[in-house]
């Protein structure tokens, strides 16, 4: 009972991993066995990915373990309900074959009666969040003043996060182990857009011309501390919990270039560039999360697990620009607000014929962003899409390796705020936005291998 009270205090009062960008927490499931269990891994944590779920579980690694998990191909599909209002986006992005997580765990100390060592240390690297989209639109339209005019709009956006962590674990008794570590989160964003609008006067000469370009990039680094506990309630039942300090920004850099130009065809021209390259200040706060899990083992052939995560609210300024002219050109939200959110994970893994396994998982991926107003949308706002997903993994083990191949899928519908299809709005002082219905789908294949020696 005392231990349960302590765990509940940890669960309600501290925070652990936020696993995605500014909206969701579980777009991609990190780890080897964790993927097949739908992310329900807090009460296990017995491989290098335990650094992200519960570092106390690393002490249960029986051999030195090297793990690598890669997303081979993935699809991010985002479609809106009223396509005539918005710039068309390339809905499908292939994810390059980069490791989503990789890590190493070394156990040491004298073996106990169960063949376990009392100490362990490990390192891990993970890519928990990745977004890339492109927009390209060109055509001819009719205006009462300009007459027929030619217009075009192009944009490329990329947002990715990289985490590095190191930690250690210790077995306090036959039933209890603890672990702790430190992690660095690096986020990098690139956003480049350009557009033009031109109309003919006589014999192909331009009567009016407007153009604009915006090129922004920034990155920031944050530090976090993490701690976990794992408790064997019964011989086959384990309880786990992990907590982490809120992130602290330790480094930030970035820049923005922006310019507008125009000509009315009568020699009257104008050009409004940024005075110099504008410096961008940014931060990406990873808000508080608390995670608890249960794992039940039936012999050596069946594992059942469940996790519950509570994410505390947070708000921060993602991009801070003192130049108001440059601020008017930004196409992403400058401030981020995240509401209280709860997610769940369920998983089961069945082993058969000594060396094969099948894992099935299910998880929620609720949006942490606030409700979008129905009217008077005047700025970019994070999408609000609640998603549900599942995973499947087939495993093959040998004396020194364990390989899993599978896929994960999630889908949801909600609302988003996107720029209204005004081809010249980037060249104007103010931009227009609209609230639209949106459907998001994430689907990716993964290959994960753990080498034990």
Wavefront OBJ file of the C-alpha trace (Angstrom):
o trace
v 0.000 0.000 0.000
v 2.833 2.443 0.812
v 4.493 1.690 -2.513
v 1.197 2.229 -4.334
v 0.750 5.621 -2.676
v 4.291 6.627 -3.661
v 3.671 5.573 -7.259
v 0.405 7.497 -7.417
v 2.160 10.637 -6.137
v 4.802 10.212 -8.834
v 2.099 9.621 -11.428
v 0.092 12.715 -10.580
v 2.923 15.101 -9.734
v 5.674 14.663 -12.289
v 6.234 14.188 -16.001
v 7.814 11.867 -18.562
v 8.091 11.639 -22.325
v 6.020 13.701 -24.701
v 6.419 11.744 -27.930
v 5.466 14.060 -30.771
v 5.239 17.658 -31.910
v 2.871 20.443 -30.896
v -0.376 18.440 -31.135
v -0.012 14.685 -30.490
v 2.112 12.460 -28.275
v 2.034 9.025 -29.962
v 2.369 9.500 -33.713
v 5.236 6.991 -33.737
v 5.862 4.261 -31.174
v 9.474 4.054 -30.100
v 11.296 0.820 -29.469
v 11.591 -2.837 -30.408
v 9.168 -4.955 -28.388
v 7.202 -1.805 -27.509
v 5.970 -1.364 -31.094
v 4.377 -4.808 -31.152
v 2.730 -4.077 -27.794
v 1.213 -0.815 -29.005
v 3.483 1.229 -26.736
v 2.346 -0.519 -23.516
v 5.877 -0.990 -22.187
v 6.245 0.943 -18.924
v 6.045 -2.169 -16.703
v 8.620 -4.007 -18.872
v 11.312 -1.673 -20.242
v 13.769 -4.570 -20.610
v 15.702 -3.342 -23.672
v 17.464 -0.100 -24.699
v 14.130 1.615 -25.424
v 13.390 1.287 -21.716
v 15.197 4.609 -21.416
v 12.076 6.216 -22.935
v 9.456 4.169 -21.043
v 11.020 3.199 -17.723
v 14.805 3.181 -17.133
v 14.303 0.884 -14.138
v 13.508 -1.945 -16.566
v 17.013 -1.906 -18.073
v 18.329 -3.902 -15.140
v 16.216 -6.868 -16.333
v 18.198 -7.187 -19.576
v 19.816 -10.639 -19.268
v 22.649 -9.985 -21.727
v 24.407 -6.964 -23.153
v 21.859 -5.649 -25.630
v 22.149 -3.522 -28.767
v 18.859 -2.491 -30.350
v 18.002 -0.802 -33.652
v 14.482 0.057 -34.837
v 13.910 1.685 -38.242
v 10.846 2.986 -40.035
v 11.273 1.626 -43.553
v 8.469 3.429 -45.379
v 5.662 5.566 -44.088
v 2.689 7.520 -45.327
v 1.348 10.722 -43.819
v -2.026 11.450 -45.373
v -3.834 14.709 -44.591
v -6.997 15.655 -46.505
v -9.334 18.609 -45.952
v -13.075 18.801 -46.466
v -13.227 21.905 -48.693
v -10.312 21.838 -51.057
v -11.400 24.948 -52.960
v -10.653 27.100 -49.894
v -7.066 26.118 -49.350
v -3.798 25.624 -51.119
v -3.457 21.972 -52.170
v -0.885 20.065 -50.147
v 1.082 17.045 -51.239
v -0.846 14.538 -49.076
v 1.688 11.696 -49.148
v 5.227 11.877 -47.791
v 7.600 8.911 -47.791
v 9.646 8.642 -44.640
v 13.257 7.830 -45.392
v 14.784 4.759 -43.799
v 16.358 6.359 -40.728
v 16.490 4.777 -37.267
v 13.484 5.726 -35.192
v 15.399 4.462 -32.190
v 18.724 2.842 -31.407
v 20.337 2.017 -28.094
v 22.730 0.000 -25.996
v 22.401 -1.570 -22.508
v 25.181 -3.166 -20.461
v 24.459 -5.035 -17.230
v 27.145 -5.700 -14.632
v 27.643 -6.991 -11.096
v 27.335 -10.419 -9.471
v 24.616 -12.768 -10.735
v 21.747 -13.558 -8.378
v 19.827 -16.844 -8.080
v 17.633 -15.855 -11.044
v 20.648 -15.175 -13.266
v 20.194 -11.384 -13.109
v 22.785 -8.688 -12.469
v 22.106 -5.818 -10.041
v 23.244 -2.862 -12.169
v 22.837 -1.597 -15.716
v 23.613 1.481 -17.756
v 22.447 2.396 -21.235
v 22.241 5.004 -23.962
v 19.551 5.618 -26.558
v 18.823 7.820 -29.556
v 15.336 8.290 -31.016
v 13.453 10.233 -33.686
v 9.993 10.489 -32.102
v 8.580 13.162 -34.420
v 8.931 13.895 -38.133
v 6.803 15.965 -40.520
v 7.417 16.973 -44.100
v 4.924 18.496 -46.541
v 4.995 20.445 -49.783
v 2.535 22.737 -51.552
v 2.588 23.767 -55.205
v -0.168 25.720 -56.991
v -0.149 27.652 -60.262
v -2.960 28.817 -62.522
v -4.926 31.616 -64.139
v -7.839 33.462 -62.514
v -10.160 36.399 -63.209
v -10.297 39.617 -61.177
v -12.753 42.567 -61.701
v -9.883 45.070 -61.554
v -6.860 43.176 -62.804
v -8.700 41.115 -65.381
v -7.124 37.739 -66.124
v -3.998 37.149 -64.068
v -1.427 34.456 -63.515
v -0.600 33.280 -60.005
v 1.531 30.705 -58.227
v 2.350 29.552 -54.707
v 5.048 27.157 -53.468
v 5.893 25.986 -49.962
v 8.102 23.321 -48.357
v 7.858 22.592 -44.628
v 9.891 20.181 -42.471
v 9.793 19.642 -38.701
v 11.787 16.953 -36.901
v 12.936 16.094 -33.400
v 15.927 14.053 -32.205
v 16.391 12.765 -28.648
v 19.586 11.547 -26.966
v 19.588 9.929 -23.512
v 21.847 8.119 -21.067
v 20.944 6.514 -17.769
v 21.487 3.753 -15.230
v 19.391 1.258 -13.250
v 19.811 -0.565 -9.949
v 18.047 -3.519 -8.348
v 17.193 -2.646 -4.748
v 15.713 -6.030 -3.879
v 14.274 -9.109 -5.496
v 11.062 -7.158 -6.194
v 12.060 -3.518 -6.717
v 14.386 -1.767 -9.162
v 14.906 1.922 -9.882
v 16.455 3.888 -12.727
v 17.344 7.454 -13.708
v 18.807 9.339 -16.639
v 19.278 12.608 -18.490
v 18.076 13.418 -22.014
v 18.673 16.088 -24.637
v 15.888 16.969 -27.094
v 16.857 18.724 -30.333
v 14.192 20.194 -32.636
v 14.771 21.618 -36.111
v 12.217 23.438 -38.325
v 12.553 24.707 -41.908
v 9.756 26.623 -43.650
v 10.159 28.245 -47.082
v 7.371 29.795 -49.191
v 7.088 32.046 -52.243
v 4.281 33.342 -54.433
v 3.586 35.694 -57.332
v 0.593 37.309 -59.001
v 0.733 39.069 -62.388
v -1.822 40.376 -64.938
v -1.485 41.375 -68.600
v -1.998 44.959 -69.786
v -1.267 45.024 -73.530
v 0.641 42.610 -75.718
v 1.784 40.510 -72.798
v 3.193 43.417 -70.759
v 2.428 43.281 -67.057
v -0.043 45.816 -65.747
v 0.375 44.663 -62.170
v 2.886 42.421 -60.458
v 3.303 41.270 -56.850
v 5.659 38.726 -55.361
v 6.850 37.627 -51.932
v 9.246 35.149 -50.399
v 9.748 33.840 -46.870
v 12.519 31.528 -45.693
v 12.730 30.613 -42.009
v 14.732 28.028 -40.091
v 15.285 27.560 -36.386
v 16.429 24.926 -33.917
v 16.492 24.563 -30.146
v 17.824 22.166 -27.514
v 16.284 21.194 -24.178
v 17.439 19.131 -21.217
v 15.339 16.768 -19.080
v 15.849 14.448 -16.102
v 14.019 11.147 -15.851
v 13.385 8.590 -13.128
v 11.498 5.292 -12.964
v 10.548 2.418 -10.697
v 9.593 -1.196 -11.429
v 7.883 -3.433 -8.857
v 7.120 -7.159 -9.042
v 3.702 -7.406 -7.373
v 3.360 -11.176 -7.910
v 5.572 -13.729 -9.589
v 3.987 -12.955 -12.964
v 2.640 -9.411 -12.423
v 4.737 -6.231 -12.691
v 3.912 -2.601 -12.037
v 5.978 0.247 -13.517
v 6.000 4.037 -13.398
v 8.238 6.719 -14.830
v 8.569 10.449 -14.147
v 10.567 13.233 -15.773
v 11.318 16.857 -15.011
v 9.888 19.505 -17.382
v 12.245 20.427 -20.189
v 14.590 23.401 -19.861
v 15.723 25.198 -23.024
v 19.515 25.491 -23.088
v 20.187 26.649 -26.657
v 18.324 28.280 -29.515
v 19.217 29.746 -32.890
v 17.384 30.676 -36.076
v 16.915 33.214 -38.829
v 14.241 34.515 -41.199
v 14.448 36.273 -44.555
v 11.381 37.932 -46.009
v 10.706 40.321 -48.875
v 7.730 41.754 -50.815
v 7.880 43.509 -54.186
v 5.314 45.073 -56.543
v 4.940 47.048 -59.787
v 1.760 48.561 -61.288
v 3.140 48.742 -64.848
v 3.525 52.556 -64.894
v 6.970 52.824 -63.388
v 5.667 52.876 -59.822
v 7.509 50.105 -58.029
v 8.016 49.111 -54.458
v 10.199 46.711 -52.481
v 9.907 45.815 -48.806
v 12.637 43.457 -47.621
v 13.527 42.532 -44.084
v 16.042 45.169 -42.889
v 18.583 42.410 -42.363
v 18.369 38.734 -41.713
v 16.003 38.606 -38.725
v 17.147 36.476 -35.805
v 14.550 33.971 -34.588
v 14.269 32.991 -30.940
v 12.438 29.726 -30.266
v 11.696 27.137 -27.630
v 9.899 23.776 -27.601
v 8.702 22.933 -24.125
v 7.993 19.266 -23.504
v 5.171 19.356 -21.014
v 4.587 17.191 -17.977
v 3.539 13.579 -18.437
v 2.977 10.778 -15.951
v 2.932 7.158 -17.048
v 2.004 3.931 -15.257
v 1.805 0.402 -16.597
v 0.988 -3.200 -15.776
v 2.464 -6.323 -17.372
v 1.294 -9.899 -16.823
v 3.312 -12.912 -17.990
v 1.738 -16.333 -18.533
v 4.679 -18.681 -18.608
v 7.237 -17.888 -21.280
v 4.737 -17.715 -24.123
v 2.249 -14.877 -23.456
v 2.739 -11.246 -22.378
v -0.174 -8.903 -21.646
v 0.449 -5.223 -20.917
v -1.403 -1.949 -20.448
v -0.300 1.678 -19.969
v -2.035 4.872 -18.987
v -0.439 8.279 -19.616
v -1.487 11.664 -18.297
v -0.045 14.783 -19.976
v -0.154 18.043 -18.069
v -1.038 21.356 -19.791
v 1.622 23.786 -20.990
v 1.866 26.879 -23.160
v 4.916 28.542 -24.689
v 6.118 30.824 -27.469
v 7.432 28.641 -30.281
v 8.758 31.537 -32.388
v 9.532 35.020 -31.053
v 10.084 37.798 -33.631
v 10.433 41.452 -32.719
v 10.042 42.583 -36.359
v 6.271 42.940 -36.954
v 6.600 42.986 -40.751
v 8.413 39.661 -40.670
v 5.920 38.243 -38.168
v 3.054 38.853 -40.601
v 4.649 36.422 -43.066
v 4.808 33.416 -40.739
v 2.633 30.454 -41.746
v 2.951 28.455 -38.501
v 1.530 29.203 -35.036
v 3.881 31.387 -33.032
v 2.426 30.281 -29.689
v 1.511 26.765 -28.584
v -1.092 25.806 -25.985
v -1.528 22.188 -24.914
v -4.447 21.002 -22.790
v -4.615 18.180 -20.248
v -4.594 14.917 -22.229
v -4.865 11.218 -21.361
v -3.765 8.363 -23.633
v -3.960 4.591 -23.254
v -2.005 1.635 -24.665
v -2.809 -2.089 -24.758
v -0.652 -4.922 -26.035
v -0.257 -8.689 -26.225
v 2.621 -10.847 -27.483
v 2.424 -14.601 -28.062
v 5.523 -16.787 -28.490
v 5.341 -20.139 -30.237
v 7.610 -22.910 -31.510
v 10.402 -21.615 -29.337
v 11.617 -18.835 -31.644
v 8.618 -17.069 -33.188
v 6.300 -14.401 -31.798
v 3.277 -12.326 -32.810
v 2.493 -8.994 -31.185
v -0.725 -6.967 -31.353
v -1.291 -3.509 -29.898
v -3.821 -0.704 -29.720
v -3.391 2.898 -28.606
v -5.028 6.305 -28.528
v -3.403 9.485 -29.843
v -5.630 12.316 -28.664
v -4.928 15.925 -29.612
v -3.676 18.222 -26.876
v -4.492 21.428 -28.793
v -7.432 23.628 -27.718
v -10.787 23.717 -29.476
v -10.731 25.764 -32.697
v -13.404 28.510 -32.872
v -15.999 28.222 -35.614
v -15.621 31.838 -36.733
v -13.164 34.745 -36.726
v -10.012 32.686 -37.233
v -7.246 35.266 -37.694
v -4.011 33.300 -37.274
v -2.512 29.832 -37.780
v -3.665 27.352 -35.132
v -2.533 23.761 -34.410
v -4.901 21.114 -35.752
v -7.212 19.280 -33.360
v -7.530 15.660 -34.504
v -8.195 12.774 -32.103
v -6.713 9.544 -33.425
v -6.816 5.810 -32.654
v -4.342 3.234 -33.879
v -3.057 -0.304 -33.802
v 0.150 -2.231 -34.446
v 1.256 -5.700 -35.516
v 4.678 -7.324 -35.269
v 6.083 -10.713 -36.251
v 9.230 -11.760 -34.414
v 12.014 -14.254 -35.061
v 14.582 -14.999 -32.348
v 17.873 -16.851 -32.174
v 20.525 -17.308 -29.519
v 21.989 -13.835 -30.039
v 19.336 -11.815 -31.904
v 15.655 -10.952 -32.027
v 14.138 -9.373 -35.144
v 10.641 -7.960 -35.525
v 8.890 -6.852 -38.714
v 5.501 -5.170 -38.698
v 3.432 -2.052 -39.164
v 1.562 0.590 -37.189
v -1.540 2.492 -38.295
v -3.543 5.379 -36.829
v -6.330 7.573 -38.169
v -8.599 10.378 -36.973
v -10.751 13.317 -38.008
v -11.029 16.837 -36.636
v -10.450 20.486 -37.485
v -7.524 22.540 -38.711
v -6.782 26.154 -39.699
v -5.199 26.633 -43.123
v -4.454 29.635 -45.294
v -7.351 30.644 -47.536
v -6.642 30.268 -51.247
v -5.746 33.881 -52.017
v -2.757 33.581 -54.367
v -1.365 36.970 -53.404
v -1.874 36.938 -49.653
v 1.755 36.241 -48.785
v 2.580 39.550 -50.511
v -0.004 41.436 -48.443
v 0.260 42.934 -44.968
v -2.422 40.600 -43.605
v -3.309 36.994 -44.372
v -6.625 35.140 -44.302
v -7.279 31.787 -42.650
v -10.206 29.379 -42.550
v -11.326 26.568 -40.244
v -11.634 23.317 -42.191
v -12.425 19.675 -41.494
v -9.402 17.405 -41.782
v -8.648 13.677 -41.780
v -5.177 12.466 -40.818
v -3.689 9.011 -41.387
v -0.295 7.662 -40.291
v 0.889 4.309 -41.613
v 4.409 2.927 -41.566
v 6.330 -0.331 -41.794
v 9.130 -0.958 -39.327
v 12.031 -3.334 -38.867
v 13.506 -3.742 -35.387
v 16.443 -5.902 -34.308
v 18.022 -6.529 -30.920
v 21.443 -8.152 -30.683
v 22.393 -9.883 -27.423
v 25.831 -11.139 -26.488
l 1 2 3 4 5 6 7 8 9 10 11 12 13 14 15 16 17 18 19 20 21 22 23 24 25 26 27 28 29 30 31 32 33 34 35 36 37 38 39 40 41 42 43 44 45 46 47 48 49 50 51 52 53 54 55 56 57 58 59 60 61 62 63 64 65 66 67 68 69 70 71 72 73 74 75 76 77 78 79 80 81 82 83 84 85 86 87 88 89 90 91 92 93 94 95 96 97 98 99 100 101 102 103 104 105 106 107 108 109 110 111 112 113 114 115 116 117 118 119 120 121 122 123 124 125 126 127 128 129 130 131 132 133 134 135 136 137 138 139 140 141 142 143 144 145 146 147 148 149 150 151 152 153 154 155 156 157 158 159 160 161 162 163 164 165 166 167 168 169 170 171 172 173 174 175 176 177 178 179 180 181 182 183 184 185 186 187 188 189 190 191 192 193 194 195 196 197 198 199 200 201 202 203 204 205 206 207 208 209 210 211 212 213 214 215 216 217 218 219 220 221 222 223 224 225 226 227 228 229 230 231 232 233 234 235 236 237 238 239 240 241 242 243 244 245 246 247 248 249 250 251 252 253 254 255 256 257 258 259 260 261 262 263 264 265 266 267 268 269 270 271 272 273 274 275 276 277 278 279 280 281 282 283 284 285 286 287 288 289 290 291 292 293 294 295 296 297 298 299 300 301 302 303 304 305 306 307 308 309 310 311 312 313 314 315 316 317 318 319 320 321 322 323 324 325 326 327 328 329 330 331 332 333 334 335 336 337 338 339 340 341 342 343 344 345 346 347 348 349 350 351 352 353 354 355 356 357 358 359 360 361 362 363 364 365 366 367 368 369 370 371 372 373 374 375 376 377 378 379 380 381 382 383 384 385 386 387 388 389 390 391 392 393 394 395 396 397 398 399 400 401 402 403 404 405 406 407 408 409 410 411 412 413 414 415 416 417 418 419 420 421 422 423 424 425 426 427 428 429 430 431 432 433 434 435 436 437 438 439 440 441 442 443 444 445 446 447 448 449 450 451 452 453
